[in-house]
């Protein structure tokens, strides 16, 4: 289906346009509107109102037609990519895209799993909420090992913006004083259970320099900024009416709406950024209205792309002109390149005997974290650069352990009324090196529902990531064994790039315009009023979950952009 190429009534004009309403777009909207700018927020998906549209939030398993196991036939027809990701299930599938309408293609010998949420709030409605600061070790990694480029900013410049966002969002966690995992401004931490507490001690005793802490998460442990505390239901990806986990609905978009300066327009598919060659500036954006199928332009002094790393890059690649035949702001030729994710699906499980008389309260929507311990100093781990951290947790098996059992009868059913054995799992998340060979381009032959060229992926793991994942499994098993685990089982499962849902790096920041798309303020080197503040901007990814960094960079970039407007530079 192709949009009718007519322009509706001439362009509306705003002070700023924000493309995307997720983690980055919500913060951009908040910061711009609080500074007095009339701001248009464009979201390609449908509207989702807080609480009202969390349609499965209170569903019980027996309320769902497939008891939470999903309609496999429908998934195979409409969400054959999305259903391959662990977070997608019957209760939240409506927050993920229809793959028939939103295809993409793979180059030969490439593998990429692109998980997307096209609605107001984007993936902030379904994210894992883990929030960790990057450190100087991460920002200047290239200077240490010679791979890639350093960030054009240092930790001291970013730290105040981390704190600013943490105070707004609300991050619960435990201060540990670890230099390469800087502490945040924390709300009280969630509690570790008895097995996790003992495992923390065991790791410290048996592996000096390694620490296990409670996850640092955008989950409130006490009321904060008008939002309620977590109720320990662990139903987060359905939407949370309490506002206990941070999303754009209860955060950036809500604050922006309260200023009276935001116009939110869902069902607005941005096809390109309009470039004015005489001014050397972005004039605005061109949009397909998903409901009317017509095309409309919007103009503004500032344009912020926050459509996700790949969404923003797709828009830039499609924004061609005589000045930029290979995509807007692409004089360096690096747009689309250096695609990264966080490789995972490697670690270990173990049973943890000796705690049969103990249990825990509620369903904590959080786990533990073991920060990176490889390649911290001068010693280089054989086989790979950079490092990885672990997420995971301990729990007791419930009645579902009987599924697939050959047992039957009254005694068997009665046994399932009691909690099963304790187990612990550790799951590694590693840093993926930025490589020019990992990139996206516009497919010259395949288009989506709206007639727009789709992305074609060239993506694979290098030996560095493969060796790192092997070490993740080995070290997880070694720690669990040393700390009293039994039936220790390491695992190294198949992983597709993108499956970590942390895509990064396709319009990276850098000090040199010849090797990067953006400068130190997330401002396009070639187009001064264009800013990109989502995952596309990352020169390297560390091994930490990246959303906190996106939000901090967004607030920092808005502060700079508005100052430039006020002093007449933009």
Protein Blocks (a to p, Z undefined) as FASTA:
>chain_A
ZZddbdehiaaddfbdcedjbfmlmmmmmmmmmnopacddddfbdcddehjlmmklmpcf
klpmnlonopfklmmmmmmmmmmpmklcfklmmmpccfklmgcdddehiacdddddddeh
ijmlmpgoiacdddfklmmmmmmnopajddfbdfklmmmmmmmmmmmnopadddehiakl
ccddddddddddfklmmmmmmmmmmmghiacddddddbdfbdeehiacdehlopmmnopf
klmaccfklmmmmmmmmnopaccdehiacfbdcddfknopafbdcdddfklopacddddf
bdcdfebjklmmmmmmmmgcfklmnoghilnopgopaiacddehiacddddehilmgcce
djddbddddddfehkbmbdcehiacidddddddddddfklmgopabecjklmmmmmpccd
ddddddddddddddfklccdddfkbccfkopacddddddddfklmmmmmmmmmmmmmmmm
mnopahiacddddddehjlopaghjaccdfblklcfbdfkopafklmkbccfbfklpmbg
cjbdfklmmmmmmmmmmmmmmmmmmnopZZ
